[in-house]
Amino acid sequence: MEGDDIVRAWRSHAIKKRKAKDAEDGKFLVLLQARERMLREDPKRSGQEDETDEQLSRLLLLAASAIDADHADAAIDALVDLYQHASLHGHPMRRVMAYFADGLAARILTDSSPFYRSIMAHPTPEEEFTAFTELYRASPYYQFAHFTANQTIVEAFEAEEKQNGRRLYVIDFDVSYGFQWPSLIQSLCDKATTSKPISLHLTGFGRSTEELKETETRLVGFSKSCSNLEFVYNGLLRGSTTSDLKIDKNATLAVNLVFYLQTMKSSSEMLATLMSIHSLNPSVVVLAEKESSQCPAGYSARFVESHLNYFAAMFRSLHDCLPADSLERLSIEKNHLGREIKSAITSNCEKTSAWKGRMESTGFQGMKLSSRSVSQAKLLLKIKGQFSGIEHVSNSGFGVSERDDGTTLSLCWQDRNLVTVSAWKCTR
C-alpha cells in the first residue's frame, strides 16, 4: 500500500472511530438528561402516572436484560425510558425504580466517568448516620433484629449463671454505632442487684477509629445510669484478629453476627471468620441477615428481579411508617436504602449468602428460639404501630414468622421476609 493510501485509510478509520465515539457520547448525554429531569421533577406532580407495578418492573428487567446481553444501545434506551417513569417522590415502586435505574446506569459506565461518580457518590458519614437513626426510629426493621438477638444472648447468660459468675462477654463483629447494646445493658441492669452484680464486657469491631470512639462514648455514658452493672467496652478496627482477646474462660461468651456475614467479600473470608469464631467455643452465636443477601449471586436480570422484590417491600413498608413527602423518608431512601441498592447492583462480590449451610459446615447447629423472643417481637410491632399512629397491631403490614422448626424468626412485610434472626451453638 502506498504512503498516501495508508494515510487515507488511517484517516478514514479515525473518522469512523470518532463518529462512533460521538454517537456513544450522545447516547450517554441523553441518559444524563433523562436522569436530570427525574431529579428536578416537581414533587407535587409526582404520583399522577397510572403505571402498574408490573409495568414498571418490566421496564427495569428490560434494561437489566440488555445489559446482560451486552447491548449498550438497547440498555441506554431502556434506561432513558425507565428514568422517565421513575421518581424520588412518587409511589413506592416509582421511588425504588429511581435507585435501580442509577445502579444499572453505573453498570455501563466506567468508574472514571463523571456521570458514574455523580450516580455513585457516597453520602457523608453524617448523612449516613442520620439516615440510619431515622430508619431505626421509624421502622421496626433494625429493632426487631437487635431485640431478638439480645433476648437470645440474655437467655444464654441466664442458662449459665451457676458457672459464669454473672459475667457476660460479647464480641460484636460489626458494632455499627452501638445501637443494639443499650437494650442489652438495660436488661442486665434490671437483673443486677447489690448482692448479685453483673459484669458485661463488650468488644466491638468497627470501620473507623471515629466510629469506635463515638460508640464508646455513647455506651459508656448510657451504662453510668445502671447500678450494680460493671460495663467494659473495647473497640477494635475491623480486620483485627480475635486471637489476642482476653476472655474469662468462665464467662458466658456470645458472638454477635447481626448484619455482618453479608459484608463478606468472598466465601474464603466467611469460612475463615466462622472457623475463628468456632475456635473460641462460644455459648451462642447470634446471626441476623437481610433477606436481600439471599438473592442470587452474580449480575443477571434474575439477580435484579430478586433484589427488586426485597427493596420494593422495604419501600412499601416505609410508606406506612412515614409520610411520602417527609424529609426523614427522603433521607432514608437516598442515603441508606438507595445506597444499598446501587451497591448491590454494581457489586461483583463472590456469592457468600448461603449462611445456613456455611454455619453447619463449620460445626454450628441451629438453636430453637424461645417463646419469649416471639412474644417480644410481636410486642415491638404493636408498640411501633401505636407510636406511628397506626391502629393495626402489626403496624399495618408488618408481621413475625417462625421458620425452620423454630430456629429462625423473621420480620416480614405482608408476604415478603425482610430480615431473619437465628441462634447457633458449637457441635464439635
N, C-alpha and C positions, 0 to 999 in steps of 0.2 A: 504494500500500500504506500502511495506517495505521501510526502510530508503534508501537503495541503489536504489530502483526503483524511489523514489521521486527525488533523486539526478540526476539520468539519465534523467528523464523526464524534470527536470528543465534545465539541460544542453542542451537537445535537443531543448527545447523551446528557450533558449538563443541563440543557434546557428542559428535557423531559423530567429529570430529577427535580429541578426547581419547580416545575409546574405541579408535579405530584406532591412536593412538599407544601406548595402554596395551597393546593386543594385540601391537603390534610390539615394545615393550619386554619383554613377557612371553616372546616368541619368543627374543629375544636372551638373556634370563635363562636359559632352558632350554639354549641353546647354551653359555653360560658355565659352567653347572653340569656339562654333559657333559664339557667340557674339564677342569674341575677334578677330576672323578672320574678321568679318564685320568691326570692328573698325580700323583694320590695313589695310584695303583694299586700294590699290593704287588709288587715285582719277583719274589718267589718264586711268585706266582700267574700271572705272565705266561707267554705261550707255550703255554698249555694249550688255546687255541682251535684248531679244525681247519679254519679257512677256507683255501681255496687262494689263491695269489697272484692268480689270475684273478678270484675273487670280490671280493677287496679292491680290485683295480683297477677293477672295475665300480662299486663304491661311490664311489670317487673321481671317476670320469668322470661319474657321475650328478649329483654335486654341481657339477662344473665345467660340465656342460651346462645345469643350472638357472640358474647364474649367467650363462652365455652368453645365455640366453633372458630374462634379467632377471626371473626368477620368484623373488623373495626368499623367500617362504614355503617353496617346494619346496626351495630351496637350503639353508635353515636346517634343514629336516627331514632332508635328506640328510647334512648336516654333523654333526648330532647322532648319526645312525646311524654315521657314519664315526668319530667320536670314541669311540664305544662299542667299536669294533673295533681302533682304533689303540693304540699303546703305545710308551713310551720304553724298554721293557725286553724286548719280545718278539722274535720272529724278524725278520730284516731288513726284510721287506715291511711288517710292522706298525709298525716303527720309522720307516721313511721316510714312511709314511702320516700319522704324527703331525704332521710338519712341513708336509706338503702341506695337511693339514686347517687348520693355522694360517694358511698363506698364502691359502687360499680364503676362510676366515672374514674375514681382513683385507680381502678384495676387497669385501665387502658392508657394511663398516663405514666410518664417516668417520674421518679421521685425528685428529679431536679426541676421539674416544670413548676412555674409559679402557680398555675392552676391547681396542681397537686398539693403544693404547700398550703394554699388557701383552704382547700377542702379538708385536709388532714391536720390543720392547725390544732395543737393541743390547748385545752383551757389552762389557765394559770392554776397553780396549787390552791390559791384562794377560791377560785371558781369551782374547782373540783370538790373542795371541802364543803363549800356552801351547797352545791347540788346534792352531795351525799347526805348532809344533815337534813335538807329539805325533804328528800325521799324517805329518810328514816322517820321523820315526824309524820309525813302524810300517809304513808302506806305501811301495812303490817309486814312487808316483804323481809326486810333485814331483821326486824324484831322477832319475827317467827323463828328464823334460823338461830339467832343469838339466845333467845329464851329457852328454846328446846335443847340446844347444846348445853347451856348452863344447868338446866334441870338434870340432864344426864350426868354431868360432872358432879353435881351435889349428891346424887344418889350413889355414885361410885364412892365418894368420900364417906357417906353415911354407912355404906356396907362394910367399910374397913376401919371404923372408928376404934374398935377394940385393939387394933395393932398399929394404927398410923399415928398415935399420939396427938390426934386432932391437927395434923399437919397435911396440907394440900399443896402440891407443886403442879403448876400448869405451864405447859410450853405451847405458845401460840405462834404458829409459823407465819401468820400474816396479821399483825396486831392492828393494822389499818385504823388509826385514830383512837383505838381502845374503846369504841362504843359498846362492845359486847360485855365489858367487865364490870361496870358499876352494878348491874343487876346481880352478878355472882357475889360481889363484895357485900351487897346488902343482904343477900340470902344467908351468907355465912355470919354476918354481923347479928342477924336475928337469932341464930343458933348459939352464938357465943355468950358465955356468962363469966362472971368474975372467977368462979371456981373452975370453969372449963373454957379457957380461952382457945381461940383457933388461930393458926398460922397459915397464911396464904402467900406463897412465893410464885410470882408470875414472871416468866421470861418471854418476851415478845420480840419477834423479828420484824423489822420494818424496812422501808425503801430508802430512808434518808435519816441522817442524824437529827434533822429538824423535826421530822415526824415523831421520832422516838422521844425526843425531849418534850415535845408538846404533849404526847401521850402520858409520859411520866408525870408531868405537872398536873394534868387533869386527874389521873387516877389516884396519885398520892394525896392530892387535895381532897378528893371525894372520900378517901379512906379515913381521913382525920376525924370525920364525924362518927366513925364506927368504934365504939368502945369494945374492949376485950378481943379485938381482932388485930393481929400483927400482920401488916401488909408490906411485902418487899417486892420491888419491881426491878427487873434487869432488862434493858433494851439492847438488842444486837442487830447489826445490819444483816439483811438477807444475804445469804452466801456464807455466813459464818457456820461453823460446824457445831454439832451437839456434843462432840467428844469431850469438850472442856467444861461442860456443865457439872456443877457440884450439886447433885441431887441426893437428899436424905433418903437412904435406902428404905427407911420405914414409912416415909410419907406416901400418901396416895398420889400416884403420878398420872396426870391426864394430859393427853396431847390433843390440841385443837387444830383441826384442818378445815375450818369453816371458810369456804370460798378460796381455798389455797391450791388444791390439785389442778384446777382449771388454768392456773397461771403457768404450769409446767410447759416447757417448750418441746420436750421430747419424751418418749417412753423410757429411755435410759435414765433421764433425770428423775422421773417419777419413781422408777424402780429403786434407784439409789436412795431417794428420800424415804420411801417406805421401809426399806431394809434397815436404814439407820434408825428409824423410829422403833422398829421391831426389836432391835438390839437393846433398847432402853427398857424393854419389858413393861410398858405402861399398863395401868389398871384398866384404862379405857382410852380409846381414840374416837373423837367425835368428828364427823365429816358432814359438811353441807356443800351441796353443789347446785348451781343454777342449771335448770333443765336445758338451757341453750348449749351447755357444754356436752350434752348428749347428742347433739346434732352430728350428721355425717361429717367425716374429715375431708380435707382437701377442698379445692374450689370446684363447684359444679352448680348447675341450676337446682339440683336436689338439695345441695347444701344451703343455698339461698332460701329455698322454699321452707326448709325446716327451721332455719333461724327466723324467717318471717313469721311463722306461726307462733313462736315463742314471744318475739318482741311485739307483735300485734296484740297478744294477750296482755303484755305489760303496759302498753299504751292505753288499751281499753280499761284496764283496772285503774290506771292513774286518772282516767276520765271521770271515774266515780269518786275519786279521792279529792280532786282539786278542780276548781272552775277552769274552763277551757282557756280563758284569757289571763289566768293568773301568772304573775311573774315567776312564782315558785315553780309552776309546772313547766314554763318555758326553760327555766334554768336546769331543771332535772332532765328534760328531754335533750337539750343541747349539750350540756356538759357532763352528763352521766350516761343515760341510755343511748343517746346519739353517738357518743364516743365509743361505746361498746359495740354498736352496730358496725361502724366504719372499721374498727379494729378487727372484728370478726371477718368481715368481707375481704379485707386486704391482707389478712394473715396467711402465711404459708406454713404454719407450725404443723409438725407431725401430730397424728392423732394420739391424744392422751386421755380421751374421755371415758374409756371403759374402766372406770374406777372400781366397780364392784369386783370384776374378775381379777384386777391387779391387787386389790386388798386380799382376796382369798389366796392368790398365788404366792403372796409374801408372808403367809402364816397368820392371817387375821380371820376371825369369824364374826359374822353379824350378831348383834345382841338385840333382843326384843325390847322395844321402848315401852316405858311404863304407862299405865293409865293416867298417871299424874301429868305426864308430858302431853298426852292427848287433851286432857281437860284444860291444861294451861293454855294450849294453842287455841282452843275454842273460846276460852275466856278472853284472850288477846283480841280475837276478831270481834267479839261482842263489844269490848271496850273501844276499839278503834272505830267501830260503826257508830257508837254513841258520840264519841268525840268529834267525828266528822259530820254529825247531824243526820246520818243515815239511819233509818229506823230498823232496817233488816239486821238480824243478829249476825249474819255472815258478811256484813259490810257490803251488801248489795250483790256481790258476785263472788266473794272470797269463800273458800271452804278448806277443810282439812281432810286428807285421805290417808288411811293406813295402807301400806303396801308390803309385799314380800313377807307375808306372815307376821306382820307387826314389827319388822326390823327396820322399816323406814317410814318416815312421816313426811307428807308433802303438803305444802301450801299450794292451792290451786285457784285459778280464776275460771269460773264456770267449768268447762271440761278440760282445761289445759293446766298441767302441773307447771309451777313456776320455780320452786326450789324444794329440794329434798334433803332431809337430815337423817343420818344413820349413825349407829354406835358400834364399835368393834372392840374385840378383845384378842389377845395373843393366844394362839393354839399350840405353838411349838417353839 
